[in-house]
Amino acid sequence: MLTSSTQKAEIHTNGEMHMKRLMLVCVMILCLVPMGGWAEFDYETRDYEVSREEITAAAEADFPDWFVVDDSRYWTGSWHNQFACYQEIHLYRVEANTLLQRRLSVLVNPLKKGEDIPWKVEDWAPLPLSAEAMNTFLSLDLHEYGYNYNPGSVGSGKVPEPILPGCAPFLLEEGEAWEQLMTYPDFLSGIVRNADDQYCVRIAHWDGENFDSVISSRFHRERLSIDESYSWNDKLSVNCFLFVSQEDGRWIFVHVSDGDPTLYTINDGYIDDALFPYDSNDALHYGIPMFERDLTLVDFNAIPEYIMDAVAMMDSSAYACVRTDNTPMLDAPNGETAAFCYARLTGTVLQRDDGWIQLQIGNAEKGMTGWFSEDDLAFGTEIEDVRCGFPSHSEDDCDGDYLMTVLHDADPADYIEYMNYVWLIGRLPDGSWLVQLNLDTVCTAAENAFRSIGPATDYRTEAQEIYEEYEQERLEWAGKDEKEDE
């Protein structure tokens, strides 16, 4: 878990990087401002035909057996070339010693006075209460306890502390008590403390009629805490480690939910380093994590907090990458040249044949396979020493609409409004491009398809300097903590 000392080190070493990112966000916002100027961003004073108060009053009239605990507005996407405004209203009622919650949402822009409001209704998992807890809840000022649901950031389902002792007793064993409890549409998620002052995560799944499953993590001596800012329904951040619900009922660790440069995300076959831009394969560290990720089995103290430690705990033996630019990829051992590939093009090793290696680039359905000389490849942990050689290109070239006009042999389903990864991984013998989309798909494009081509950008040097400085600061803080302990 992140300690106070490491947090101090993060603050000290990353202030400049945070400032750079803040400046980038400001520039992006400026680019989004329409010609009308900053007035367009004065959301709360925006005039709509049906006001916020009128919509809330309509909710009270349409759902007379419910009480409004909170209402809020947020803006996302567009509606007829305007910002799309949504209003959400959270309702509750107590019935048979059970707290029932319901969330209403509606697109505000097209609403007309006098018309019925087309509510989207979402019921939440019920929260059983003891008689004492029910009476306490009804006497609370819910806003005082932050019991609100603000979709403009991340919804908070935090249960007020005064009623915790009487909440969901069916989820507790003898001697256990709630340290923290969150309510969501499909789950009750909380931190449980036992009689020995140990802590665990406990989650109950609501299928719409019953709580059909309950899972618990191991008990830990160190305190566990749910970060409500990063948690929502099927996503739960515990001590800055984010777990996500899977279709098979498991909860799997997927990334560190705060802190730079500690932030990393675990994907299928690689770890994504948030410090790098998407146009560089240097951002990815290939392999399978060797640390436990299942919430029911995980030791929170054993999860790597820092990406450097996570990469060291990856099994990358199934992967190999191209060592240098313009490396030939053949269609068979000693066969014809299919393309000339750039450094750090990475794939899964499929087979070996007398000094030749076949790699799977992208996935089996939409990717491609090719043969390389074994001497031209770096294997396993050696991949970390190879710098990406993919040519840089205009960010505008990543727009899905543009890609549809220039890419060959790609399924339209592969295009999205903004492609995270659009990599120029090689050149065909005729000069056209070999392109990889979102790691899965490999296709081709004409030689003049991309409008602004430059040499590969070396992001690794700057990042390595940040890592080394950060590591030194971390060691210094650790030394200071040891002296304080003595």
FENSULPE-V77289 format. One record per run of one state. SS is the DSSP state (H for helix, E for strand, L for the rest). FROM is the first residue (numbers start at 1). TO is the last residue. If there is no record, write none. Layout:
ss/from/to
SS/FROM/TO
SS/FROM/TO
//
This chain:
ss/from/to
L/1/3
H/4/32
L/33/37
H/38/41
L/42/42
H/43/45
L/46/51
H/52/62
L/63/66
E/67/79
L/80/81
E/82/95
L/96/97
E/98/107
L/108/119
E/120/123
L/124/126
E/127/129
L/130/130
H/131/138
L/139/141
H/142/145
L/146/157
E/158/158
L/159/160
H/161/166
E/167/167
L/168/168
H/169/171
L/172/176
E/177/183
L/184/186
E/187/193
L/194/198
E/199/206
L/207/210
E/211/216
L/217/219
E/220/220
L/221/225
E/226/226
L/227/231
E/232/232
L/233/234
E/235/238
L/239/240
E/241/245
L/246/250
E/251/256
L/257/263
E/264/267
L/268/269
E/270/273
L/274/280
H/281/283
E/284/286
L/287/287
E/288/289
L/290/293
E/294/294
L/295/299
H/300/302
L/303/306
H/307/312
L/313/313
E/314/315
L/316/318
E/319/322
L/323/326
E/327/330
L/331/336
E/337/341
L/342/345
E/346/353
L/354/355
E/356/361
L/362/367
E/368/373
H/374/376
E/377/379
H/380/385
L/386/391
E/392/393
L/394/394
H/395/398
E/399/399
H/400/406
E/407/408
L/409/411
H/412/414
L/415/417
E/418/418
L/419/421
E/422/427
L/428/432
E/433/437
L/438/440
E/441/445
L/446/452
E/453/454
L/455/459
H/460/485
L/486/486
//
